Amino acid sequence: MPRVVHFEIHADEPERAAEFYKSVFEWEIQKWDGSQEYWMITTGKDDQPGINGGMMKRQGPINGDSVIAYVCTIDIPSVDDYVKKITAAGGHSVVPKMPIPGMGWLAYCKDTEGNIIGLIQGDPTAK
């Protein structure tokens, strides 16, 4: 059964948002060394219940067209198959499948209520 494995915060100014989350929740936030501007968020120790996440620069203005909430990302076996399932169930794709180098494939969809869902397919060979 696919599970939520990651959340994501989209921010106009990621550095400012990082300071906010560090000071309020004492989360550890480190800039990722990958090919994209991204910050990894650790919300607690590995032996505690919960999930960790990430943060990225918002991909558009806050006008209803860009992501303006936390996005939960679901670990699935095939991005392509689950995008088809989502569209068949009344949702739609909003950001097509893209590689996260060395990690896997990522896509964003909307459910029938307009909520963003992240989909990740693990694949260390993704480029």
C-alpha positions in Angstrom: 0.0 0.0 0.0 1.5 3.4 -1.0 2.4 5.6 2.0 3.1 9.3 2.6 6.9 9.5 2.9 7.8 13.2 2.5 6.3 16.6 2.8 7.3 19.7 1.0 7.1 23.4 1.7 7.1 25.9 -1.2 8.3 29.3 -0.2 8.9 32.7 -1.9 12.1 33.0 0.2 13.3 29.6 1.3 16.1 31.0 3.5 13.6 33.1 5.4 11.2 30.2 5.7 14.1 28.0 6.9 14.9 30.4 9.7 11.2 30.5 10.7 10.9 26.7 11.0 14.2 26.4 12.8 13.3 29.0 15.4 9.7 27.8 15.9 10.0 24.0 15.7 13.8 23.5 16.1 13.8 21.6 12.8 17.2 20.9 11.1 17.2 22.4 7.6 20.2 22.0 5.3 20.6 23.1 1.7 20.8 20.0 -0.6 24.0 19.5 -2.6 22.1 18.3 -5.6 21.6 19.9 -9.0 18.4 21.8 -7.9 18.0 24.5 -5.3 16.4 22.5 -2.5 16.6 22.2 1.3 16.2 19.0 3.3 14.2 19.2 6.5 14.6 16.8 9.5 11.7 17.1 11.9 12.9 14.6 14.5 15.1 11.6 15.3 14.8 8.5 13.1 13.4 6.4 16.0 10.5 8.8 16.5 7.2 8.6 14.5 6.8 11.1 11.7 8.3 12.1 8.4 10.9 14.5 7.2 10.6 16.8 4.2 12.0 19.4 2.0 11.6 23.0 0.9 11.9 24.7 -2.5 11.4 28.1 -4.0 7.8 28.6 -5.0 7.3 28.0 -8.8 5.0 30.9 -9.4 2.9 33.7 -7.7 0.4 33.1 -5.0 -2.6 33.4 -7.2 -4.1 29.9 -7.1 -1.9 28.6 -9.9 1.2 27.7 -7.8 1.6 25.5 -4.8 0.7 27.4 -1.6 0.5 24.6 0.9 2.6 21.7 2.2 2.7 18.9 -0.3 2.7 15.3 0.9 4.6 13.0 -1.4 3.6 9.3 -1.7 6.0 6.5 -2.5 4.6 4.6 -5.4 6.0 1.9 -7.7 5.4 3.8 -11.0 4.8 7.5 -11.5 3.3 6.8 -15.0 0.8 4.2 -13.7 -0.3 6.4 -10.8 -0.8 9.5 -12.9 -3.1 7.4 -15.1 -5.0 6.2 -12.0 -5.3 9.8 -10.7 -6.6 11.1 -14.0 -9.0 8.2 -14.4 -10.4 9.0 -10.9 -11.1 12.6 -11.8 -7.8 14.3 -10.8 -5.2 15.7 -13.2 -1.5 16.1 -13.7 -0.1 19.6 -12.9 3.7 19.0 -13.0 4.8 16.2 -15.4 7.2 13.5 -14.4 10.8 14.8 -13.8 14.0 13.2 -12.6 15.4 13.8 -9.1 19.0 12.8 -10.0 20.1 9.7 -8.0 16.8 9.5 -6.2 14.0 8.8 -8.5 11.1 10.3 -10.5 8.7 12.9 -9.2 5.4 14.3 -10.5 2.7 16.5 -9.0 -1.1 15.9 -9.5 -4.3 17.5 -8.2 -7.0 15.5 -6.6 -10.7 16.1 -7.3 -10.7 18.9 -4.7 -7.7 20.8 -6.2 -5.2 19.6 -3.6 -1.6 18.9 -4.7 -0.3 15.4 -4.3 3.4 14.5 -4.8 4.3 11.1 -6.4 7.8 9.6 -6.1 9.1 6.5 -7.7 12.4 5.4 -6.3 15.1 4.9 -9.0 18.8 5.7 -8.2 19.6 5.7 -11.9 17.2 8.7 -12.6 19.0 11.6 -14.4 
